[in-house]
């Protein structure tokens, strides 16, 4: 079951990342045009887009890690007589 969720999460994350990058490039289209008109090379424009995308990705990773660390504490306060590290009983 966990593998199925992981297989579903991977393309979902890829589509989300594509959407964010597409939005970023769309918003920067005017700036990219000016850079190209001023003589910027293709590699420098690509580096700019990748750098901005990596910044957004790192912000998302940090926010996700903060959520992953704090969520068990919140969940533990909502559950009665169950810890966040209880093992499943068979």
C-alpha positions in Angstrom: 0.0 0.0 0.0 2.8 2.4 0.9 4.5 1.6 -2.5 1.3 2.4 -4.3 1.0 5.8 -2.6 4.7 6.5 -3.4 4.1 5.6 -7.1 1.2 8.0 -7.1 3.0 10.8 -5.3 6.0 10.8 -7.6 4.1 11.9 -10.8 2.0 14.2 -8.7 5.1 15.9 -7.4 6.6 16.1 -11.0 3.4 17.7 -12.3 3.4 20.2 -9.4 7.0 21.1 -10.0 6.3 21.5 -13.8 3.4 23.8 -12.9 5.4 26.0 -10.6 8.3 26.3 -13.1 5.8 27.1 -15.9 4.2 29.8 -13.8 7.7 31.2 -12.8 8.8 31.4 -16.5 5.4 32.9 -17.5 5.8 35.6 -14.9 9.4 36.3 -15.9 8.8 36.3 -19.7 9.1 40.1 -19.9 12.4 40.1 -17.9 13.8 37.2 -20.0 13.0 39.0 -23.2 14.8 42.1 -22.0 17.9 40.0 -21.0 18.0 38.4 -24.4 17.6 41.8 -26.1 20.5 43.1 -24.1 22.7 40.2 -25.3 22.4 37.5 -22.6 23.4 34.1 -23.7 21.0 31.1 -23.6 23.0 29.4 -20.8 22.8 32.4 -18.5 19.0 32.7 -19.0 18.6 29.0 -18.3 20.8 29.3 -15.2 18.6 32.1 -14.0 15.4 30.0 -14.4 17.0 27.0 -12.8 18.3 29.0 -9.9 14.9 30.5 -9.2 13.3 27.1 -9.5 15.8 25.6 -7.0 15.1 28.4 -4.6 11.4 27.6 -4.6 12.1 23.9 -4.3 14.4 24.5 -1.3 11.7 26.6 0.4 9.2 23.8 -0.2 11.5 21.2 1.2 12.2 23.2 4.3 8.5 23.9 4.8 7.8 20.2 4.3 10.4 19.1 6.8 9.1 21.6 9.4 5.6 20.2 8.9 6.9 16.6 9.1 8.6 17.3 12.4 5.8 19.2 13.9 2.9 17.1 12.7 3.5 14.1 15.1 3.4 16.4 18.1 0.0 17.8 17.0 -1.3 14.3 16.2 -0.1 13.0 19.6 -2.0 15.7 21.4 -5.2 14.7 19.6 -4.9 11.0 20.3 -5.8 9.4 23.7 -3.3 6.9 25.1 -1.4 6.4 21.8 2.1 7.6 21.1 3.3 8.6 17.7 5.8 5.7 17.7 3.4 2.9 18.6 3.9 -0.2 16.6 1.0 -1.9 14.9 -0.3 -4.9 16.7 -0.9 -8.1 14.7 
